[in-house]
Amino acid sequence: MSGSMRYGNVFGEAIRLVAADRIAPSSLVTGVLPLADVPAAMQLAAAKENALKAQLLVD
């Protein structure tokens, strides 16, 4: 299972940028944590000065 959240009508442009190798999606992810670490992921995501995106890994 995977998911994504987007803002406005920018999803198509984001796909074009990734397809053109202008953006590396992995560079946007600050951390990947297991689902059991939801509290830590929320703390990471809340640290706006140090984090861009925290992902939860669902097995």
C-alpha distance matrix in Angstrom:
0.0 3.8 7.0 10.7 14.0 17.2 20.8 23.3 23.3 22.4 19.1 21.1 23.4 20.6 19.4 23.0 23.7 21.0 22.1 25.6 24.9 26.3 23.4 21.3 17.9 18.0 21.3 19.7 17.6 19.9 17.9 14.7 14.9 13.4 12.3 15.9 17.4 16.5 20.3 20.7 17.9 19.6 22.9 21.8 20.5 23.7 25.9 26.2 29.0 26.9 23.3 21.5 17.8 16.1 12.4 10.9 9.3 7.2 8.5
3.8 0.0 3.7 7.1 10.7 13.7 17.5 20.0 20.1 18.9 15.6 17.9 19.9 17.1 16.1 19.8 20.3 17.7 19.2 22.6 21.9 22.9 19.9 18.1 14.5 15.0 18.1 16.2 14.4 17.1 15.6 12.9 13.8 13.3 12.5 16.3 17.0 15.8 19.4 19.5 16.2 17.8 21.0 19.5 17.9 21.2 23.2 23.2 25.9 24.0 20.3 18.2 14.6 13.4 10.0 9.5 8.8 8.3 10.6
7.0 3.7 0.0 3.7 7.0 10.2 13.9 16.5 16.9 15.9 13.0 15.7 17.7 15.1 14.7 18.5 19.0 17.0 18.8 22.0 21.5 22.0 19.0 17.7 14.0 15.2 17.7 15.2 13.9 16.5 15.7 13.6 14.8 14.9 13.7 17.5 17.6 15.7 18.9 19.2 15.7 16.5 19.9 18.5 16.2 19.3 21.5 21.1 24.1 22.7 18.9 16.4 13.0 12.5 9.8 10.1 10.8 10.7 13.6
10.7 7.1 3.7 0.0 3.8 6.6 10.3 13.1 13.6 12.5 9.8 13.0 14.7 12.0 12.4 16.1 16.4 14.9 17.1 20.0 19.6 19.6 16.6 15.9 12.3 14.0 15.9 13.0 12.5 15.3 15.3 14.1 15.9 16.8 15.8 19.5 19.0 16.8 19.5 19.6 15.8 16.2 19.3 17.7 14.9 17.8 19.9 18.9 21.8 20.8 17.0 14.1 11.1 11.7 9.9 11.5 12.9 13.7 16.8
14.0 10.7 7.0 3.8 0.0 3.8 7.1 10.1 11.5 10.8 9.2 12.8 14.2 12.0 13.3 16.8 16.9 16.1 18.6 21.1 21.0 20.3 17.3 17.3 13.8 15.8 16.9 13.5 13.5 15.9 16.4 16.0 17.6 18.8 17.6 20.9 20.0 17.3 19.5 19.8 16.1 15.6 18.6 17.3 14.0 16.3 18.6 17.2 20.3 19.9 16.3 13.3 11.0 12.2 11.5 13.3 15.5 16.4 19.8
17.2 13.7 10.2 6.6 3.8 0.0 3.8 6.7 8.0 7.2 6.5 10.3 11.3 9.7 11.7 14.6 14.8 14.9 17.4 19.5 19.7 18.5 16.0 16.8 13.9 16.5 17.0 13.6 14.6 17.1 18.4 18.5 20.5 22.1 21.2 24.5 23.3 20.6 22.5 22.5 18.8 18.2 20.7 19.2 15.7 17.7 19.6 17.5 20.4 20.5 17.1 13.7 12.3 14.4 14.3 16.6 18.8 20.0 23.3
20.8 17.5 13.9 10.3 7.1 3.8 0.0 3.8 6.5 6.6 7.8 11.2 11.6 10.9 13.6 15.8 15.8 16.7 19.3 20.8 21.2 19.5 17.3 18.7 16.2 18.9 18.8 15.4 16.8 19.0 20.7 21.3 23.3 25.1 24.1 27.2 25.7 22.8 24.2 24.3 20.8 19.6 21.8 20.5 16.8 18.1 19.9 17.3 20.1 20.9 17.9 14.6 14.0 16.6 17.1 19.6 22.1 23.4 26.8
23.3 20.0 16.5 13.1 10.1 6.7 3.8 0.0 3.8 5.7 7.9 10.4 10.9 11.5 14.0 15.6 16.2 17.7 19.8 21.1 22.2 20.3 18.8 20.7 18.6 21.7 21.5 18.3 20.1 22.4 24.3 24.9 26.9 28.6 27.6 30.7 29.4 26.5 27.9 28.1 24.5 23.3 25.5 24.3 20.6 21.6 23.4 20.6 23.2 24.2 21.4 18.0 17.7 20.3 20.7 23.1 25.5 26.5 29.9
23.3 20.1 16.9 13.6 11.5 8.0 6.5 3.8 0.0 3.8 5.9 7.3 8.2 9.7 11.6 12.8 14.1 15.9 17.3 18.6 20.2 18.7 17.6 19.8 18.1 21.5 21.6 18.8 20.9 23.6 25.5 25.8 28.2 29.8 29.0 32.4 31.2 28.6 30.3 30.3 26.6 25.8 28.1 26.5 22.9 24.4 26.0 23.2 25.5 26.2 23.3 19.7 19.2 21.9 21.9 24.4 26.3 27.3 30.3
22.4 18.9 15.9 12.5 10.8 7.2 6.6 5.7 3.8 0.0 3.8 5.6 5.3 6.2 8.8 10.0 10.6 12.4 14.3 15.4 16.7 15.0 13.9 16.1 14.6 18.1 18.0 15.5 17.9 20.8 22.8 23.4 26.1 28.0 27.6 31.0 29.7 27.3 29.0 28.6 24.9 24.5 26.5 24.5 21.1 22.9 24.1 21.2 23.2 23.6 20.7 17.0 16.7 19.7 19.9 22.7 24.5 25.9 28.9
19.1 15.6 13.0 9.8 9.2 6.5 7.8 7.9 5.9 3.8 0.0 3.8 5.5 5.1 6.3 8.7 10.0 10.7 12.3 14.3 15.5 14.7 13.2 14.8 12.8 16.4 17.1 14.7 16.6 19.9 21.4 21.5 24.1 25.8 25.4 28.9 27.9 25.8 27.9 27.5 23.7 23.7 26.0 24.0 20.8 23.1 24.4 21.9 24.1 23.9 20.8 17.0 16.0 18.5 18.0 20.5 21.9 23.1 25.9
21.1 17.9 15.7 13.0 12.8 10.3 11.2 10.4 7.3 5.6 3.8 0.0 3.8 5.4 5.2 6.3 8.7 10.0 10.5 12.3 14.4 13.9 13.4 15.4 14.2 17.9 18.7 16.9 19.1 22.6 24.2 24.2 27.0 28.6 28.4 32.1 31.2 29.2 31.5 30.9 27.1 27.3 29.6 27.3 24.3 26.7 27.8 25.2 27.1 26.9 23.8 20.1 19.2 21.7 21.0 23.5 24.5 25.6 28.1
23.4 19.9 17.7 14.7 14.2 11.3 11.6 10.9 8.2 5.3 5.5 3.8 0.0 3.8 5.4 5.0 6.2 8.7 9.8 10.5 12.4 11.1 11.0 13.7 13.2 16.9 17.0 15.5 18.3 21.5 23.7 24.2 27.3 29.4 29.5 33.0 31.7 29.9 31.8 30.9 27.2 27.4 29.3 26.8 23.8 26.0 26.7 23.8 25.3 25.2 22.5 18.7 18.5 21.5 21.4 24.4 25.5 27.2 29.7
20.6 17.1 15.1 12.0 12.0 9.7 10.9 11.5 9.7 6.2 5.1 5.4 3.8 0.0 3.8 5.4 5.1 6.3 8.6 9.9 10.7 9.6 8.3 10.5 9.5 13.2 13.5 11.9 14.6 17.9 20.0 20.5 23.7 25.8 26.1 29.6 28.2 26.6 28.6 27.5 23.8 24.3 26.1 23.5 20.7 23.2 23.7 21.2 22.7 22.2 19.3 15.6 15.1 18.0 17.8 20.9 22.0 23.9 26.4
19.4 16.1 14.7 12.4 13.3 11.7 13.6 14.0 11.6 8.8 6.3 5.2 5.4 3.8 0.0 3.8 5.5 5.2 6.0 8.5 9.9 10.1 9.3 10.8 9.9 13.6 14.7 13.7 15.9 19.5 21.1 21.0 24.2 25.9 26.4 30.0 29.0 27.6 30.0 29.0 25.2 26.1 28.2 25.5 22.9 25.7 26.4 24.1 25.7 24.8 21.8 18.2 17.1 19.5 18.6 21.3 21.8 23.3 25.5
23.0 19.8 18.5 16.1 16.8 14.6 15.8 15.6 12.8 10.0 8.7 6.3 5.0 5.4 3.8 0.0 3.8 5.5 5.1 6.1 8.6 8.6 9.3 11.6 11.9 15.6 16.2 15.7 18.4 21.9 23.8 24.1 27.4 29.3 29.9 33.5 32.4 31.1 33.3 32.1 28.4 29.3 31.1 28.2 25.7 28.4 28.7 26.2 27.4 26.6 23.9 20.4 19.9 22.5 22.0 24.8 25.3 27.0 29.0
23.7 20.3 19.0 16.4 16.9 14.8 15.8 16.2 14.1 10.6 10.0 8.7 6.2 5.1 5.5 3.8 0.0 3.8 5.5 5.2 6.3 5.1 5.8 8.7 9.7 13.2 13.2 13.0 16.1 19.4 21.6 22.4 25.9 28.2 29.1 32.5 31.1 29.9 31.9 30.3 26.8 27.7 29.1 26.0 23.8 26.4 26.3 23.7 24.5 23.7 21.3 17.8 17.8 20.7 20.7 23.9 24.5 26.7 28.8
21.0 17.7 17.0 14.9 16.1 14.9 16.7 17.7 15.9 12.4 10.7 10.0 8.7 6.3 5.2 5.5 3.8 0.0 3.8 5.4 5.1 5.9 5.0 6.3 7.0 10.4 11.3 11.5 14.0 17.5 19.3 19.7 23.2 25.4 26.5 29.9 28.7 27.8 30.0 28.4 24.9 26.2 27.8 24.6 22.6 25.6 25.6 23.4 24.3 23.0 20.4 17.1 16.5 18.9 18.4 21.3 21.6 23.8 25.6
22.1 19.2 18.8 17.1 18.6 17.4 19.3 19.8 17.3 14.3 12.3 10.5 9.8 8.6 6.0 5.1 5.5 3.8 0.0 3.8 5.4 7.6 8.3 9.3 10.3 13.4 14.7 15.2 17.5 21.0 22.6 22.5 26.0 27.8 29.0 32.5 31.5 30.8 33.2 31.6 28.1 29.6 31.3 28.2 26.2 29.3 29.3 27.2 28.2 26.8 24.1 20.9 20.1 22.2 21.3 24.0 23.8 25.6 27.2
25.6 22.6 22.0 20.0 21.1 19.5 20.8 21.1 18.6 15.4 14.3 12.3 10.5 9.9 8.5 6.1 5.2 5.4 3.8 0.0 3.8 5.4 7.8 9.8 11.9 14.8 15.1 16.1 18.9 22.2 24.2 24.6 28.3 30.4 31.7 35.1 33.9 33.1 35.3 33.5 30.1 31.5 32.8 29.5 27.7 30.5 30.2 27.9 28.3 27.1 24.9 21.7 21.6 24.1 23.7 26.6 26.7 28.8 30.4
24.9 21.9 21.5 19.6 21.0 19.7 21.2 22.2 20.2 16.7 15.5 14.4 12.4 10.7 9.9 8.6 6.3 5.1 5.4 3.8 0.0 3.8 5.5 6.6 9.5 11.8 12.0 13.6 16.3 19.4 21.4 22.1 25.8 28.1 29.8 33.0 31.6 31.1 33.2 31.1 27.9 29.5 30.6 27.1 25.7 28.6 27.9 25.8 26.0 24.5 22.4 19.6 19.5 21.9 21.7 24.7 24.7 27.1 28.7
26.3 22.9 22.0 19.6 20.3 18.5 19.5 20.3 18.7 15.0 14.7 13.9 11.1 9.6 10.1 8.6 5.1 5.9 7.6 5.4 3.8 0.0 3.8 6.9 9.7 12.3 11.4 12.5 15.8 18.6 21.2 22.4 26.1 28.8 30.3 33.4 31.6 30.9 32.7 30.5 27.3 28.6 29.4 26.0 24.3 26.9 26.1 23.7 23.7 22.6 20.8 17.8 18.4 21.3 21.7 25.0 25.6 28.2 30.2
23.4 19.9 19.0 16.6 17.3 16.0 17.3 18.8 17.6 13.9 13.2 13.4 11.0 8.3 9.3 9.3 5.8 5.0 8.3 7.8 5.5 3.8 0.0 3.8 6.1 8.8 7.9 8.7 12.0 14.9 17.4 18.7 22.4 25.1 26.6 29.7 27.8 27.1 28.9 26.7 23.5 24.8 25.7 22.3 20.7 23.4 22.7 20.4 20.7 19.3 17.3 14.3 14.7 17.5 17.9 21.3 22.0 24.8 26.9
21.3 18.1 17.7 15.9 17.3 16.8 18.7 20.7 19.8 16.1 14.8 15.4 13.7 10.5 10.8 11.6 8.7 6.3 9.3 9.8 6.6 6.9 3.8 0.0 3.8 5.4 5.5 7.4 9.8 12.8 14.8 15.8 19.5 22.2 24.0 27.0 25.3 25.0 26.9 24.6 21.5 23.3 24.2 20.7 19.5 22.6 21.8 20.1 20.4 18.4 16.2 13.7 13.4 15.6 15.7 18.9 19.2 22.1 23.9
17.9 14.5 14.0 12.3 13.8 13.9 16.2 18.6 18.1 14.6 12.8 14.2 13.2 9.5 9.9 11.9 9.7 7.0 10.3 11.9 9.5 9.7 6.1 3.8 0.0 3.8 5.4 5.5 7.2 10.7 12.4 12.9 16.6 19.1 20.6 23.8 22.2 21.6 23.7 21.7 18.4 20.2 21.4 18.1 16.7 20.0 19.7 18.2 19.2 17.2 14.4 11.5 10.5 12.5 12.2 15.4 15.9 18.7 20.8
18.0 15.0 15.2 14.0 15.8 16.5 18.9 21.7 21.5 18.1 16.4 17.9 16.9 13.2 13.6 15.6 13.2 10.4 13.4 14.8 11.8 12.3 8.8 5.4 3.8 0.0 3.8 5.3 5.5 8.5 9.7 10.4 14.2 16.9 19.0 21.8 20.0 20.1 22.0 19.6 16.7 19.0 19.9 16.4 15.7 19.2 18.5 17.7 18.3 15.7 13.1 11.1 10.0 11.2 11.0 14.1 14.3 17.5 19.4
21.3 18.1 17.7 15.9 16.9 17.0 18.8 21.5 21.6 18.0 17.1 18.7 17.0 13.5 14.7 16.2 13.2 11.3 14.7 15.1 12.0 11.4 7.9 5.5 5.4 3.8 0.0 3.8 5.6 7.6 10.2 12.1 15.8 19.0 21.1 23.6 21.3 21.2 22.6 20.0 17.2 19.1 19.4 15.7 15.1 18.1 16.9 15.6 15.7 13.3 11.2 9.4 9.6 11.7 12.7 16.1 17.0 20.4 22.5
19.7 16.2 15.2 13.0 13.5 13.6 15.4 18.3 18.8 15.5 14.7 16.9 15.5 11.9 13.7 15.7 13.0 11.5 15.2 16.1 13.6 12.5 8.7 7.4 5.5 5.3 3.8 0.0 3.8 6.4 9.2 11.2 14.7 17.9 19.4 22.0 19.7 19.0 20.3 18.1 15.0 16.4 17.0 13.6 12.2 15.2 14.5 13.0 13.7 11.8 9.0 6.3 6.3 9.1 10.5 14.2 15.7 19.0 21.6
17.6 14.4 13.9 12.5 13.5 14.6 16.8 20.1 20.9 17.9 16.6 19.1 18.3 14.6 15.9 18.4 16.1 14.0 17.5 18.9 16.3 15.8 12.0 9.8 7.2 5.5 5.6 3.8 0.0 3.8 5.6 7.4 10.9 14.2 15.8 18.4 16.1 15.7 17.2 14.8 11.7 13.7 14.5 11.0 10.2 13.7 13.3 12.7 13.8 11.3 8.1 6.4 4.8 6.1 7.2 10.8 12.4 15.8 18.4
19.9 17.1 16.5 15.3 15.9 17.1 19.0 22.4 23.6 20.8 19.9 22.6 21.5 17.9 19.5 21.9 19.4 17.5 21.0 22.2 19.4 18.6 14.9 12.8 10.7 8.5 7.6 6.4 3.8 0.0 3.8 7.2 10.1 13.8 15.7 17.5 14.6 14.6 15.3 12.5 10.0 12.1 12.0 8.3 8.5 11.6 10.5 10.7 11.4 8.2 5.6 5.8 5.3 5.7 8.1 11.3 13.2 16.9 19.5
17.9 15.6 15.7 15.3 16.4 18.4 20.7 24.3 25.5 22.8 21.4 24.2 23.7 20.0 21.1 23.8 21.6 19.3 22.6 24.2 21.4 21.2 17.4 14.8 12.4 9.7 10.2 9.2 5.6 3.8 0.0 3.8 6.4 10.1 12.4 14.1 11.4 11.9 13.1 10.2 7.9 10.9 11.2 7.9 8.9 12.3 11.8 12.9 14.0 10.8 8.2 8.9 7.0 4.9 6.2 8.5 10.1 13.9 16.2
14.7 12.9 13.6 14.1 16.0 18.5 21.3 24.9 25.8 23.4 21.5 24.2 24.2 20.5 21.0 24.1 22.4 19.7 22.5 24.6 22.1 22.4 18.7 15.8 12.9 10.4 12.1 11.2 7.4 7.2 3.8 0.0 3.8 7.0 9.4 11.6 9.8 10.6 12.8 10.4 8.0 11.5 12.7 10.1 10.8 14.4 14.7 16.0 17.5 14.4 11.6 11.7 8.8 6.0 4.7 5.8 6.5 10.2 12.5
14.9 13.8 14.8 15.9 17.6 20.5 23.3 26.9 28.2 26.1 24.1 27.0 27.3 23.7 24.2 27.4 25.9 23.2 26.0 28.3 25.8 26.1 22.4 19.5 16.6 14.2 15.8 14.7 10.9 10.1 6.4 3.8 0.0 3.8 6.5 8.0 6.2 7.7 10.0 8.0 6.5 10.2 11.6 9.9 11.3 14.5 15.2 17.1 18.9 15.9 13.4 14.1 11.2 7.6 6.3 5.0 5.8 9.0 11.1
13.4 13.3 14.9 16.8 18.8 22.1 25.1 28.6 29.8 28.0 25.8 28.6 29.4 25.8 25.9 29.3 28.2 25.4 27.8 30.4 28.1 28.8 25.1 22.2 19.1 16.9 19.0 17.9 14.2 13.8 10.1 7.0 3.8 0.0 3.8 5.3 5.5 7.5 10.6 9.7 8.7 12.0 13.9 13.0 14.2 17.1 18.3 20.4 22.4 19.6 17.0 17.5 14.3 10.7 8.5 5.5 4.7 6.5 8.1
12.3 12.5 13.7 15.8 17.6 21.2 24.1 27.6 29.0 27.6 25.4 28.4 29.5 26.1 26.4 29.9 29.1 26.5 29.0 31.7 29.8 30.3 26.6 24.0 20.6 19.0 21.1 19.4 15.8 15.7 12.4 9.4 6.5 3.8 0.0 3.8 5.3 5.7 9.3 9.9 8.7 11.1 13.7 13.7 14.1 16.8 18.7 20.7 23.3 20.9 18.1 18.4 15.0 11.4 9.1 5.4 5.7 5.7 8.1
15.9 16.3 17.5 19.5 20.9 24.5 27.2 30.7 32.4 31.0 28.9 32.1 33.0 29.6 30.0 33.5 32.5 29.9 32.5 35.1 33.0 33.4 29.7 27.0 23.8 21.8 23.6 22.0 18.4 17.5 14.1 11.6 8.0 5.3 3.8 0.0 3.8 5.7 8.3 9.1 9.5 11.7 13.6 14.2 15.5 17.6 19.3 21.9 24.2 21.8 19.5 20.4 17.4 13.7 12.1 8.7 9.0 9.0 10.4
17.4 17.0 17.6 19.0 20.0 23.3 25.7 29.4 31.2 29.7 27.9 31.2 31.7 28.2 29.0 32.4 31.1 28.7 31.5 33.9 31.6 31.6 27.8 25.3 22.2 20.0 21.3 19.7 16.1 14.6 11.4 9.8 6.2 5.5 5.3 3.8 0.0 3.8 5.5 5.3 6.2 8.7 10.1 10.6 12.3 14.3 15.7 18.5 20.6 18.2 16.1 17.5 14.8 11.1 10.5 8.0 9.4 10.8 12.8
16.5 15.8 15.7 16.8 17.3 20.6 22.8 26.5 28.6 27.3 25.8 29.2 29.9 26.6 27.6 31.1 29.9 27.8 30.8 33.1 31.1 30.9 27.1 25.0 21.6 20.1 21.2 19.0 15.7 14.6 11.9 10.6 7.7 7.5 5.7 5.7 3.8 0.0 3.8 5.5 5.0 6.1 8.6 9.7 10.4 12.1 14.4 16.8 19.5 17.6 15.2 16.2 13.4 10.0 9.5 7.3 9.9 10.9 13.8
20.3 19.4 18.9 19.5 19.5 22.5 24.2 27.9 30.3 29.0 27.9 31.5 31.8 28.6 30.0 33.3 31.9 30.0 33.2 35.3 33.2 32.7 28.9 26.9 23.7 22.0 22.6 20.3 17.2 15.3 13.1 12.8 10.0 10.6 9.3 8.3 5.5 3.8 0.0 3.8 5.4 5.2 6.3 8.7 9.9 10.6 12.7 15.6 18.1 16.6 14.9 16.5 14.5 11.4 12.1 10.7 13.4 14.7 17.4
20.7 19.5 19.2 19.6 19.8 22.5 24.3 28.1 30.3 28.6 27.5 30.9 30.9 27.5 29.0 32.1 30.3 28.4 31.6 33.5 31.1 30.5 26.7 24.6 21.7 19.6 20.0 18.1 14.8 12.5 10.2 10.4 8.0 9.7 9.9 9.1 5.3 5.5 3.8 0.0 3.8 5.4 5.1 6.1 8.6 9.8 10.8 14.0 16.0 13.9 12.4 14.5 12.8 9.6 10.8 10.1 12.7 14.9 17.5
17.9 16.2 15.7 15.8 16.1 18.8 20.8 24.5 26.6 24.9 23.7 27.1 27.2 23.8 25.2 28.4 26.8 24.9 28.1 30.1 27.9 27.3 23.5 21.5 18.4 16.7 17.2 15.0 11.7 10.0 7.9 8.0 6.5 8.7 8.7 9.5 6.2 5.0 5.4 3.8 0.0 3.8 5.4 5.0 6.1 8.5 10.0 12.4 14.8 12.7 10.3 11.6 9.4 6.0 7.3 7.2 10.4 12.9 15.9
19.6 17.8 16.5 16.2 15.6 18.2 19.6 23.3 25.8 24.5 23.7 27.3 27.4 24.3 26.1 29.3 27.7 26.2 29.6 31.5 29.5 28.6 24.8 23.3 20.2 19.0 19.1 16.4 13.7 12.1 10.9 11.5 10.2 12.0 11.1 11.7 8.7 6.1 5.2 5.4 3.8 0.0 3.8 5.4 5.1 6.1 8.7 11.0 14.0 12.9 10.7 11.9 10.2 7.8 9.6 9.8 13.3 15.3 18.6
22.9 21.0 19.9 19.3 18.6 20.7 21.8 25.5 28.1 26.5 26.0 29.6 29.3 26.1 28.2 31.1 29.1 27.8 31.3 32.8 30.6 29.4 25.7 24.2 21.4 19.9 19.4 17.0 14.5 12.0 11.2 12.7 11.6 13.9 13.7 13.6 10.1 8.6 6.3 5.1 5.4 3.8 0.0 3.8 5.5 5.1 6.4 9.7 11.9 10.8 9.7 12.0 11.3 9.4 12.0 12.5 15.8 18.2 21.2
21.8 19.5 18.5 17.7 17.3 19.2 20.5 24.3 26.5 24.5 24.0 27.3 26.8 23.5 25.5 28.2 26.0 24.6 28.2 29.5 27.1 26.0 22.3 20.7 18.1 16.4 15.7 13.6 11.0 8.3 7.9 10.1 9.9 13.0 13.7 14.2 10.6 9.7 8.7 6.1 5.0 5.4 3.8 0.0 3.8 5.4 5.3 8.1 10.0 8.0 6.4 8.9 8.4 6.7 9.8 11.3 14.4 17.4 20.4
20.5 17.9 16.2 14.9 14.0 15.7 16.8 20.6 22.9 21.1 20.8 24.3 23.8 20.7 22.9 25.7 23.8 22.6 26.2 27.7 25.7 24.3 20.7 19.5 16.7 15.7 15.1 12.2 10.2 8.5 8.9 10.8 11.3 14.2 14.1 15.5 12.3 10.4 9.9 8.6 6.1 5.1 5.5 3.8 0.0 3.8 5.5 6.6 9.7 8.6 5.9 7.0 6.2 5.6 8.9 10.9 14.5 17.2 20.6
23.7 21.2 19.3 17.8 16.3 17.7 18.1 21.6 24.4 22.9 23.1 26.7 26.0 23.2 25.7 28.4 26.4 25.6 29.3 30.5 28.6 26.9 23.4 22.6 20.0 19.2 18.1 15.2 13.7 11.6 12.3 14.4 14.5 17.1 16.8 17.6 14.3 12.1 10.6 9.8 8.5 6.1 5.1 5.4 3.8 0.0 3.8 5.5 8.7 8.9 7.6 9.2 9.6 9.4 12.6 14.3 17.9 20.4 23.8
25.9 23.2 21.5 19.9 18.6 19.6 19.9 23.4 26.0 24.1 24.4 27.8 26.7 23.7 26.4 28.7 26.3 25.6 29.3 30.2 27.9 26.1 22.7 21.8 19.7 18.5 16.9 14.5 13.3 10.5 11.8 14.7 15.2 18.3 18.7 19.3 15.7 14.4 12.7 10.8 10.0 8.7 6.4 5.3 5.5 3.8 0.0 3.8 5.6 5.5 5.7 8.5 10.0 10.2 13.9 16.0 19.3 22.2 25.4
26.2 23.2 21.1 18.9 17.2 17.5 17.3 20.6 23.2 21.2 21.9 25.2 23.8 21.2 24.1 26.2 23.7 23.4 27.2 27.9 25.8 23.7 20.4 20.1 18.2 17.7 15.6 13.0 12.7 10.7 12.9 16.0 17.1 20.4 20.7 21.9 18.5 16.8 15.6 14.0 12.4 11.0 9.7 8.1 6.6 5.5 3.8 0.0 3.8 5.5 5.2 6.7 9.2 10.8 14.5 17.2 20.6 23.5 26.9
29.0 25.9 24.1 21.8 20.3 20.4 20.1 23.2 25.5 23.2 24.1 27.1 25.3 22.7 25.7 27.4 24.5 24.3 28.2 28.3 26.0 23.7 20.7 20.4 19.2 18.3 15.7 13.7 13.8 11.4 14.0 17.5 18.9 22.4 23.3 24.2 20.6 19.5 18.1 16.0 14.8 14.0 11.9 10.0 9.7 8.7 5.6 3.8 0.0 3.8 6.1 8.3 11.4 13.2 16.9 19.8 22.9 26.1 29.2
26.9 24.0 22.7 20.8 19.9 20.5 20.9 24.2 26.2 23.6 23.9 26.9 25.2 22.2 24.8 26.6 23.7 23.0 26.8 27.1 24.5 22.6 19.3 18.4 17.2 15.7 13.3 11.8 11.3 8.2 10.8 14.4 15.9 19.6 20.9 21.8 18.2 17.6 16.6 13.9 12.7 12.9 10.8 8.0 8.6 8.9 5.5 5.5 3.8 0.0 3.8 7.0 9.7 10.9 14.6 17.4 20.2 23.6 26.5
23.3 20.3 18.9 17.0 16.3 17.1 17.9 21.4 23.3 20.7 20.8 23.8 22.5 19.3 21.8 23.9 21.3 20.4 24.1 24.9 22.4 20.8 17.3 16.2 14.4 13.1 11.2 9.0 8.1 5.6 8.2 11.6 13.4 17.0 18.1 19.5 16.1 15.2 14.9 12.4 10.3 10.7 9.7 6.4 5.9 7.6 5.7 5.2 6.1 3.8 0.0 3.8 6.0 7.4 11.1 14.1 17.0 20.3 23.4
21.5 18.2 16.4 14.1 13.3 13.7 14.6 18.0 19.7 17.0 17.0 20.1 18.7 15.6 18.2 20.4 17.8 17.1 20.9 21.7 19.6 17.8 14.3 13.7 11.5 11.1 9.4 6.3 6.4 5.8 8.9 11.7 14.1 17.5 18.4 20.4 17.5 16.2 16.5 14.5 11.6 11.9 12.0 8.9 7.0 9.2 8.5 6.7 8.3 7.0 3.8 0.0 3.8 7.0 10.2 13.7 16.5 19.7 22.9
17.8 14.6 13.0 11.1 11.0 12.3 14.0 17.7 19.2 16.7 16.0 19.2 18.5 15.1 17.1 19.9 17.8 16.5 20.1 21.6 19.5 18.4 14.7 13.4 10.5 10.0 9.6 6.3 4.8 5.3 7.0 8.8 11.2 14.3 15.0 17.4 14.8 13.4 14.5 12.8 9.4 10.2 11.3 8.4 6.2 9.6 10.0 9.2 11.4 9.7 6.0 3.8 0.0 3.8 6.5 10.1 12.9 16.0 19.2
16.1 13.4 12.5 11.7 12.2 14.4 16.6 20.3 21.9 19.7 18.5 21.7 21.5 18.0 19.5 22.5 20.7 18.9 22.2 24.1 21.9 21.3 17.5 15.6 12.5 11.2 11.7 9.1 6.1 5.7 4.9 6.0 7.6 10.7 11.4 13.7 11.1 10.0 11.4 9.6 6.0 7.8 9.4 6.7 5.6 9.4 10.2 10.8 13.2 10.9 7.4 7.0 3.8 0.0 3.8 6.8 9.9 13.0 16.3
12.4 10.0 9.8 9.9 11.5 14.3 17.1 20.7 21.9 19.9 18.0 21.0 21.4 17.8 18.6 22.0 20.7 18.4 21.3 23.7 21.7 21.7 17.9 15.7 12.2 11.0 12.7 10.5 7.2 8.1 6.2 4.7 6.3 8.5 9.1 12.1 10.5 9.5 12.1 10.8 7.3 9.6 12.0 9.8 8.9 12.6 13.9 14.5 16.9 14.6 11.1 10.2 6.5 3.8 0.0 3.8 6.4 9.5 12.7
10.9 9.5 10.1 11.5 13.3 16.6 19.6 23.1 24.4 22.7 20.5 23.5 24.4 20.9 21.3 24.8 23.9 21.3 24.0 26.6 24.7 25.0 21.3 18.9 15.4 14.1 16.1 14.2 10.8 11.3 8.5 5.8 5.0 5.5 5.4 8.7 8.0 7.3 10.7 10.1 7.2 9.8 12.5 11.3 10.9 14.3 16.0 17.2 19.8 17.4 14.1 13.7 10.1 6.8 3.8 0.0 3.8 6.3 9.7
9.3 8.8 10.8 12.9 15.5 18.8 22.1 25.5 26.3 24.5 21.9 24.5 25.5 22.0 21.8 25.3 24.5 21.6 23.8 26.7 24.7 25.6 22.0 19.2 15.9 14.3 17.0 15.7 12.4 13.2 10.1 6.5 5.8 4.7 5.7 9.0 9.4 9.9 13.4 12.7 10.4 13.3 15.8 14.4 14.5 17.9 19.3 20.6 22.9 20.2 17.0 16.5 12.9 9.9 6.4 3.8 0.0 3.8 6.4
7.2 8.3 10.7 13.7 16.4 20.0 23.4 26.5 27.3 25.9 23.1 25.6 27.2 23.9 23.3 27.0 26.7 23.8 25.6 28.8 27.1 28.2 24.8 22.1 18.7 17.5 20.4 19.0 15.8 16.9 13.9 10.2 9.0 6.5 5.7 9.0 10.8 10.9 14.7 14.9 12.9 15.3 18.2 17.4 17.2 20.4 22.2 23.5 26.1 23.6 20.3 19.7 16.0 13.0 9.5 6.3 3.8 0.0 3.8
8.5 10.6 13.6 16.8 19.8 23.3 26.8 29.9 30.3 28.9 25.9 28.1 29.7 26.4 25.5 29.0 28.8 25.6 27.2 30.4 28.7 30.2 26.9 23.9 20.8 19.4 22.5 21.6 18.4 19.5 16.2 12.5 11.1 8.1 8.1 10.4 12.8 13.8 17.4 17.5 15.9 18.6 21.2 20.4 20.6 23.8 25.4 26.9 29.2 26.5 23.4 22.9 19.2 16.3 12.7 9.7 6.4 3.8 0.0
